[in-house]
Amino acid sequence: MTDTQDPQENQDTVLVAEYALGLMERTEAAAFAKRLEEESELRADYISWSEYLTGLSSEIPMVAPPAHLKATIKQRLFDTATQSEEKSPGWFNFRWAGGFALAAVLGVMLFMLKPIHFAPTYTAQLTSADQAIQVTALYDTEAQSLRMINFAGKPVAGRDFELWVIVGQEAPVSLGVVTSFADHYVNVPVELRSLVAGATLALSDEALGGSTTGSPGTVLVAATVQAI
């Protein structure tokens, strides 16, 4: 007996990837954004694709553009003496050749690469009273993975943020210093993975490298982990 996949699920996977890559027309993208608001599984797939594509771009080394590039672009865009696209087969061929190359690359990404699936089932919104610090925590109980996104606010110079989990009346347990303020993954200790739901997450202000006492310093924000 062979496994079969739901055609609708396959189609949605392609649509999520196209949306994440910015390939949709404006009206199509707006309609799909509405679906993302209403369908949690679709949102989880979109998060996975966004994370995957971010990882790909981070591996590309930064290269300074040639000094003459700006002048060349300005000439092509604004030089009225330059022939129009319709009369310039060289520019026409260059544009379309680039388009076909891009389409080929995206095709490989869409149908040969499988993004990591992250489906959060619990969340906590950590927001300070003055809203200077805001961060969303997402927890996937199946993958047992905790993710921190949508950061607003960073530690002052010479300080670090440290994340803590507090289960009931137990002492706070450190989940480590926050090292990324865009998309931060946390390794939850095995003994705590089944206890994160309903626990309290907190961010504290610490010296560089984290707490030296094993306890939180000044707690800046805290929130209870709740079901989505």
C-alpha positions in Angstrom: 0.0 0.0 0.0 1.4 3.4 -1.0 1.0 6.6 0.9 -1.1 9.3 -0.8 -0.9 13.0 -0.1 -3.9 15.4 0.0 -3.8 17.4 -3.3 -5.1 20.5 -1.4 -2.2 20.1 1.1 0.3 20.0 -1.7 -1.2 23.0 -3.3 -1.2 24.9 -0.1 2.5 24.1 0.4 3.3 25.6 -3.0 1.2 28.7 -2.2 2.9 29.2 1.1 6.3 29.0 -0.6 5.2 31.5 -3.3 3.9 33.9 -0.7 7.1 33.7 1.4 9.2 34.3 -1.8 7.0 37.3 -2.8 5.9 35.7 -6.1 2.2 36.4 -5.8 0.3 39.2 -7.5 -1.0 41.9 -5.1 -4.6 40.7 -5.0 -3.6 37.1 -4.7 -1.2 37.9 -1.8 -3.9 39.9 0.0 -6.3 37.0 -0.2 -3.7 34.5 1.0 -2.8 36.8 3.9 -6.4 36.6 5.0 -6.1 32.8 5.0 -3.0 33.1 7.1 -4.9 35.0 9.7 -7.6 32.3 9.9 -5.7 29.0 9.4 -3.2 28.1 12.1 -1.6 25.2 10.1 -1.0 27.5 7.2 0.6 30.1 9.5 2.9 27.4 10.9 4.0 26.4 7.3 4.6 30.1 6.5 6.8 30.4 9.6 8.8 27.3 8.5 9.3 28.7 5.0 10.3 32.1 6.3 12.8 30.6 8.7 14.2 28.3 5.9 14.7 31.2 3.5 16.2 33.4 6.1 18.7 30.6 6.8 19.6 30.4 3.1 20.2 34.1 2.8 22.4 34.2 5.9 24.8 31.8 4.2 25.4 34.2 1.3 28.6 36.3 1.9 28.3 40.1 1.7 30.0 41.4 -1.4 30.5 45.1 -2.1 29.0 46.2 -5.5 31.4 47.5 -8.2 31.9 51.2 -8.1 30.5 51.7 -11.6 27.3 49.8 -10.9 25.3 52.8 -9.6 26.2 54.9 -12.7 25.3 52.0 -15.0 21.9 51.6 -13.4 21.1 55.3 -13.5 22.0 55.4 -17.2 19.8 52.4 -18.0 16.8 53.9 -16.0 17.0 57.6 -16.8 19.1 58.1 -20.0 16.6 59.3 -22.6 19.1 58.6 -25.3 19.1 55.0 -24.5 16.9 52.9 -26.7 13.6 51.6 -25.3 13.2 48.0 -24.2 11.2 47.2 -27.3 14.1 48.3 -29.5 16.9 46.9 -27.4 17.1 43.1 -27.9 20.2 43.0 -25.6 18.4 44.4 -22.6 15.3 42.4 -23.5 17.3 39.1 -23.6 19.2 40.0 -20.4 16.0 40.6 -18.5 14.3 37.5 -19.6 17.3 35.3 -19.2 17.6 36.5 -15.7 13.9 35.8 -15.2 14.2 32.3 -16.4 17.2 31.6 -14.3 15.4 32.9 -11.2 12.3 30.8 -12.0 14.5 27.7 -12.3 16.1 28.3 -8.9 12.7 28.9 -7.3 11.3 25.8 -8.9 14.1 23.7 -7.3 13.4 25.4 -3.9 9.7 24.8 -4.1 9.7 21.2 -5.2 13.0 19.7 -4.0 13.6 21.4 -0.7 11.4 20.7 2.4 11.3 23.3 5.1 11.5 22.4 8.8 8.0 22.1 10.1 7.3 24.3 13.2 3.8 24.2 14.4 3.4 26.2 17.7 0.6 25.1 20.0 1.4 27.5 22.9 2.4 31.1 23.1 3.3 33.9 25.6 3.4 37.6 24.9 6.1 39.2 27.0 5.5 43.0 27.1 6.8 45.6 29.6 4.5 48.2 31.1 6.0 50.9 28.9 6.1 48.6 25.9 9.8 49.3 25.4 10.3 45.5 25.5 8.1 43.2 23.5 8.7 39.6 22.4 6.5 36.7 21.3 7.3 33.2 22.5 6.0 30.2 20.6 6.2 26.6 21.8 5.8 23.5 19.6 4.9 20.7 22.0 5.4 18.0 19.3 8.9 19.3 18.3 9.5 20.4 21.9 11.0 23.6 20.5 10.7 27.1 21.9 11.0 30.1 19.6 11.3 33.8 20.4 10.3 36.3 17.6 9.1 39.9 17.0 11.6 41.4 19.4 11.2 45.1 20.3 13.9 46.4 22.7 17.4 45.3 23.4 19.7 45.2 26.4 21.8 48.3 27.1 25.4 48.3 26.2 27.4 45.9 28.4 24.4 43.9 29.5 22.5 40.8 28.4 18.9 39.5 28.4 18.5 36.1 30.0 15.4 33.9 29.5 13.9 32.0 32.5 11.1 29.4 32.9 9.3 29.2 36.2 7.1 26.2 36.9 4.6 26.6 39.7 6.4 27.6 42.9 9.7 26.1 41.8 12.8 28.2 41.5 13.4 29.9 38.1 15.5 27.8 35.6 17.7 29.6 33.1 17.1 28.9 29.4 20.2 30.9 28.5 21.2 34.3 27.3 19.2 35.7 24.3 21.7 35.8 21.4 19.4 36.8 18.6 16.8 39.6 18.5 15.2 38.5 15.3 14.5 34.8 15.6 15.9 33.0 18.7 15.5 29.3 19.3 15.8 27.9 22.8 16.9 24.4 23.8 14.4 23.4 26.5 15.9 20.9 29.1 14.4 17.4 28.7 13.0 17.5 32.2 11.1 20.7 31.5 9.6 20.0 28.1 6.4 18.6 29.4 6.0 21.5 31.9 6.4 24.5 29.6 2.7 24.8 29.0 1.2 26.8 31.8 4.6 27.9 33.1 5.9 31.4 33.3 8.5 32.8 30.9 10.6 35.8 32.1 13.4 38.0 30.7 15.9 39.5 33.1 18.6 42.1 32.9 22.0 40.5 33.5 25.7 41.2 33.2 27.3 40.0 30.0 27.2 36.3 29.8 24.2 35.9 32.0 23.5 35.6 35.7 26.4 34.7 38.0 24.2 33.7 40.9 21.9 31.1 39.2 19.0 33.4 39.9 17.4 36.2 37.8 18.6 39.7 38.3 16.0 42.4 37.5 13.0 40.8 35.8 12.0 43.0 32.9 9.0 41.1 31.5 7.1 37.9 32.3 4.1 36.1 30.9 2.3 32.8 31.3 2.5 30.2 28.4 -1.0 29.6 27.1 -2.6 27.5 24.4 -3.0 29.2 21.1 
